[in-house]
Amino acid sequence: MIQVIGVRFQKAGKIYYFDPAGHDIVLNDYVIVETARGIEFGKAVIGKRMVDEEDVVMPLKKVIRIADDEDKRTVVENDTHAKEALQTCSEKIAGHNLEMKLVDVEYTFDRNKIIFYFTAEGRVDFRSLVKDLASQFKTRIELRQIGVRDEAKMLGGIGPCGRMLCCSTFLGDFEPVSIKMAKDQSLSLNPAKISGLCGRLMCCLKYENDQYEEAKRELPDMGTNVMTSYGKGKVVGLNMLEKLVHIEVAENERMIEYTVDELIEEGIITARATE
């Protein structure tokens, strides 16, 4: 076991483990750490805890210090410089006639690198732009192409549900989402209704998917012919989350609602073995 803290560098970014190195760090403290990008400023979103060494990437980087007021002022100054760099880079992109959309600009904490995030339909030859930016800012330049989901995460916005985008508020990582999830949840397959602002399938399709898959294994399929105590019937409706089945009895066109337990009692389905 090894002691770690979890640090996040962006509001809804990934959480990385660091060695607290003896510092008295508590939840929500700001810290200065060394990363692959250089010295960075982050927030402790997971307090000190013991984890298995297999769960961390070794060697574990150490916390340099708890951030002080001077460090926080540096972050504010970096944000101001980043906004200026965003304007400058946008003008230079237009000047070079490049087919790319600048999304965001970020200074590393120690200001030894500026990272420009952009989207584009395909590959972009931005070598001349990098040279131009390097001569302008006198520091290392990195242009990083991102996808439309990452763009939505950075810019934020309001989703079809009326709430702030999940990706920009609390989702640290994007999980795979498939059209099968929408089908299993009996949702409209109209792309306009199941797509987020990024144009991809909404991340929230994943949230209840496990419950739908479990219910689907327990309940009969739509259209299945079954024998009930009222006579022969057909499954015409499913409520996956409440695990209810609507069966239409052919003889008197009666609609019967069954729970899973009632289906088992009547022998319509068999009980699943518990693991």
N, C-alpha and C positions, 0 to 999 in steps of 0.2 A: 504493500500500500504506500501511496505517496500523497503528501498534502498539496492541494492546488487551490487556486481561485479561478473563477470564470470571468473573462473580460470581454466586453463588447465595444467595438470601435464606432459603430453606427447605430442609429436608433433601433433598427430591426435587423441588424447584421448578425453574422454567425458569432457564436461564443467560442473563445479560445482559452485553453488552460494555461496558467502560468504558475511558477513557483513563487509563493509569497516572500520567500527569502528572509523570513524573520520579521517582516514588517507587520505592524498591528493593523491589518486591513479589515474593514467591515463592509457589509453590503452597501452599495451605492457610493463608495469612495471612488475618487478619480485617481488613476495611477499612471505612472510613466513606465513603459516597458520597451524591451528590444524585440523587434520582429524582423522578418525577412526583408521588409521594406525599409527598415531603419528604426529610429526611435519614434515611438508612437504614444499618443494620449488616449486612454480608454477608461471605461467605467466598469467597476467590479459589480457584476450582476449576479454572481454566485459567490457567497462567502466562503471562508476556509472550510474545506472538507477533504476527507480521505477517499481516494479512488484507486482502483487497481492500475498498475503500471501499464497493463495492456490497453487501457482506455485512453491513454495519452500518447502523443507523439514525442518520442525521446530523441535527443536530450531536451528537457523542458527548459524553456527560457525563464529567466528570473525577473521579478519586478525590480526596477531600478530604484524607485522611490514613490511615495504617495505624492500626488500632484499638489503644488502650493498655488498661491494666488498669482504668482508670476507665470506659472505654466498655463493657468486658465486664461490670462491675458494674451499669452502667445497664441492660444487656440482662436481667440476672438480676432486677433490681428491676421492670422492665417486665413480665416473665413473672409475677411474683408479683401485681402489680396486675391483670394480665389475668385471672388465676384468680378474683380477688375480683370483677372486673367481670362475669365469666361467671355467677357466683352471683346477683349483683344483677339482671342482665338477665333471667335465667331467672325470677326472682320477679316482675319487672315484666311479663313476657310473660303469665304466668299471671294477674296482676292485671288486665290489659287483655283477657283472654280471646281472645288471638290464635291462629289456627291456623298456628303456625310452630314449627319445632324449631331451637333454638339449637345450633350445632355447635362453634364456636370463637370466641375473642376475641383480638384482636391490637392492641397499642399500636404506633404508629410509634416509631422510635428517639427522636425529639425530643419525643414525647408530645403532639404538637399534634393528634392524631387517634386515636380508638379505632374499630376496625373490627370489627363483629359479623357473623359468617358464619352463615347459617341456611338451612334447606331448608323448602319448603312445597309443597303440591299445586298451588296457583295463585297469583295475585297477592294480596298482603296490604297492607292500608292500615295502615301502621305510623307515620303522622305523629304521632299522640299519644304513641306510645312513644318516638320520637326526641326530642320535646320533654321528656319525662320524664327520659330518659337525659342529655340535655344539661344540664338543671338539676341533676342528681345529680353528674355528673363535671366540669362546668365546662370542657368542651373540645369540639372538633368530633366529631360522631358520624356514622358511616357504617354503614348496614345493607346487607349485600351478600347477595343470594340466590344460592345455588350449587346445582349438580346433585348427584345421588346419587353419581356417580363422584368428584367433588371431595370429597364428604363422606367417602368411603372413604379417599381419599388423605390427608386431614387426620387422621382418627381412627386409621388403620392397622388391622391385624388379621392373621389367619392364613387363607390361602386354602385351597381344596380340596386343593391339592398338599401342604399341611403346612408351607409356607414363608410368611414374611412377605409381605404384599401387594406386588406389583411397583410399583404406583403410589405407595406410601408409602416405598419404599426406593431406587428408582433411576430410575423413569420420569419424565422431566421434562415431557413432553407426552402427552396422550392421542391415539392415532391411531385412525382409523375402523376398526371391526371389524364384519364382516357375517356373516350366517348362511351365506352361500356359502362362507366360509372353513372353517366346520365341515363342510359337505358335501364340499368338496374333500379334506379330511383324513379322510374316512370316519368322523367322530365321531358319537356319538349326538346326535340333535337334540332330546333331552329338555332343556328349559330348565334344569332343576335340575342337570344335569351339565355344561352349558357356560356357566353364568352364575357371576359372581363374587359376593362379599359385597354389592356394590352393587346386584345384581339385573340388571345389564347383561351382555352377552356378555364373556367373559374376555379381557383384553388379550393374553394369551399365544397366542391363536388367530392373532395377526398374526406372531408370531416366525418360524415356519417356512413361512409362506404363500408366499413367493417361491419357495422350493425346491419346494413342491408344484405351483405353477403351471408352473414350468419342466419338472418331470417329466411333468405332464399334457400339455404340448405335445409331448413326445417319445414318450410311450407311447400305445398304442391304448386306446380306451375299453372299459369293462366291457361284456361282451355282444357285442363285435365278432367276426364270423366271419372266420377267417383260414385260409390254407393253409400247412401246415408240412411238413417233410420226413417227418413221420410220418403225414400225411394231413390231412383237414379238421379244424379245431378251433375252439374258442370261448374267448375271454378270460373267465376266471371269477374272477381275482384279481389285484390290483395291490399292489405294495409301492412306494409313491411315493418314499420317501426312499432306498431302496437301488436303485431303478429296476429292479425285477424284475417279470416278468409270468408269471402262471400260466395255462397254456392246457390245456384239456381236449380230448383228441383223441377224436372221436366213435366211430371204428371199434373201438377197444379200451378206451375209457373210461380212457385213460392220461392222467395229469397230468404236464405238462412245465413246468419252470421255465426261463425265458429271461432273459438279461440284455439290455440295449439293444444291445450289440455283436452278440450272437447273433441278435437280431431283424433287424438290418440285414444280416448275412451271409446269412440265409435269405430275404431279400427281403420279409419280413413288413411291415417299415416301411422308410422311406427315411431316409437320414442327413440331419440338419438342417444347413443351411449355417451356417458359423461367421461371426459378424459381425466 
